[in-house]
Amino acid sequence: MLERGRVLGDRYEIIEEIGSGGMAVVYKAQDYKLRRLVAIKVLKREYTEDEMVLGKFRKEALSAGSLTHPNIVAVYDLGHEDDMDYIVMEYIDGITLKEYIQRRDMLSSEEVVKISIKIAEALKSAHANGIIHRDIKPQNIMVTPQGDVKVTDFGIAKATTSTTVTQQGEALGSVHYFSPEQARGSFVDSRSDLYSLGITMYEMATKKLPFTADTPVAVAMKHLHEALPDPGELAPQLWPGLIDIIVKLTQKRPEQRYQTADELIQDLKFIYKDHRYRVSPRKAEPVAASEYTATRPPVKTRAQQERERQQLMAQREERRRQQKKRQGMIISLSVLGVVLLVMLVVILRFALAGGSSSQNSQISQMSNGSSSVANQESPTAAESQAQSQQVAETSEAEQVLMPQVSGLSYEEARSRLNQAQISFTVQEAYDDQVEVGYVISQQPGEGAAITDSTSVVLVVSLGPEQTYVPVPNVTNMSREEAAQRLQEAGLSIGNESEEHSSTYPEGYVINQSPSGDTEVPAGSAVDITVSLGPAESSSAQSGGTITIMQPFAASGDSGHLVVQAYDAQNQSSTIYDSEVTYDFIQLLGGSLKVNYPAGTTRIEVYMNDTLIMSETVQNG
């Protein structure tokens, strides 16, 4: 963690930490040269020697740095200092769209459309510059108090001029917003961003995610095969045309979605003007059996899989016995036919033996002729058996043999079976030994003869069975209470740091990573920052301090408190933004003290978006 007052690149002074993610920490800083606030994203030290992570981090700066658009967070600079890599970005005084959705009641159709147009405008600009974001989600979209919308975090963006395929074994993006092609690990283009925007719009409209499950792989499978739940059932107030747009954006096949962000923007603007406007998205065609079954089978135990394997082996053995039986009958009938023909010739000879010698001679000649003809036209038993064997060999040669696919990735297995023109279905199972997405077993085994009636089944690994739990929000809690709450959720405290704070009492949690409501594997650790209380010089560094008296009536009451500071030019900045409770204010002595910056002329305090206090202050 960078301390307050640290200067990077001889121009950026760190003010405070404002966010933390999996790979980086974001700080608010002052740019000395241009006299403006900036956000600095600093790569965590444990990743500075990871070339792949470092490459993605630098790619973010290069990707976003080439884009200039009012709905895209601008990137100003890329730096390296003391084994530390950082990106200098536009500072956004706001919250993420995820937080915005969680704090608000159900968003209106009008608001969903207005926000969606701004996101689509950002994507239109990025796509026009050959950049695919590939991780569109509410957590990567900022909303300011003035209603501006900014797309950020181009950390896994990629130029469309190169091969845009997710690397094998690498899951990019966030699985709840994955496009089906990302989940499948195949070609990704600008329409993948539009799918993720559709999922984001669904969440804006309903406050729910359409696909949830216990594991990321299971969520990805739902994106591949399950129909999108009707958003109108969760939010009946939605305009029907808005539902049409969400459905069209989230079609499984890219060619059935909007093909460009511009097409989407046109429809969004039409529906904003005329709420009766309707869009007619085509229904997705069923996914071919060779790509996965349309309905995900239940996960089966090892015992069930073994019983099914034995049944398949018995069925195959029975088919082989029946085939041999049919071949034996063909040979037997051929031999019997030859024997009957020979017997008929003998009987004719004896029947004509009492005639004249001339007649006998003629009959003999005829018999000899007949015998000759019989010898020419009728096969012997040996010849019949040889012919039957040849037919059997020809039939066997035309059969398709099952290739070996166990141990391969699903994509490799599918490719081999498709080449052999073998249809198959997939079952999923947890496995501690086999990597996620690889084939655990196959039925039938390698070399088995495959016919149209053969049931070919691949069991694909979901990896070790894991239970995912939501991370509780422990900010504004004492360190002890936070530890207890995390323990109750099946989690623990990870890295613990401290910093001074004028708004959080000593010993209370200022922020956490991962943030609240994030789902993580049970047993994971949550990093926290604990307050050391106000620094001795904090009041001198600010323009002054405003005191907010206890705004609640009784213990248990809570609300969302926002404090805005205005300067002489009536420009506002948010100096406090947090959920607070009656008990928290009481711990502070019955009032909350907030420092405001020099140059402030007016303070406004909002509780749950309602103005509860406005005060003119002396210019500090």
Order of alpha helices (4+ residues) and beta strands (2+ residues): beta-beta-beta-beta-alpha-beta-beta-beta-alpha-alpha-beta-beta-beta-beta-alpha-alpha-alpha-alpha-alpha-alpha-alpha-alpha-alpha-beta-alpha-beta-beta-beta-beta-beta-alpha-beta-beta-beta-beta-alpha-beta-beta-beta-alpha-beta-beta-beta
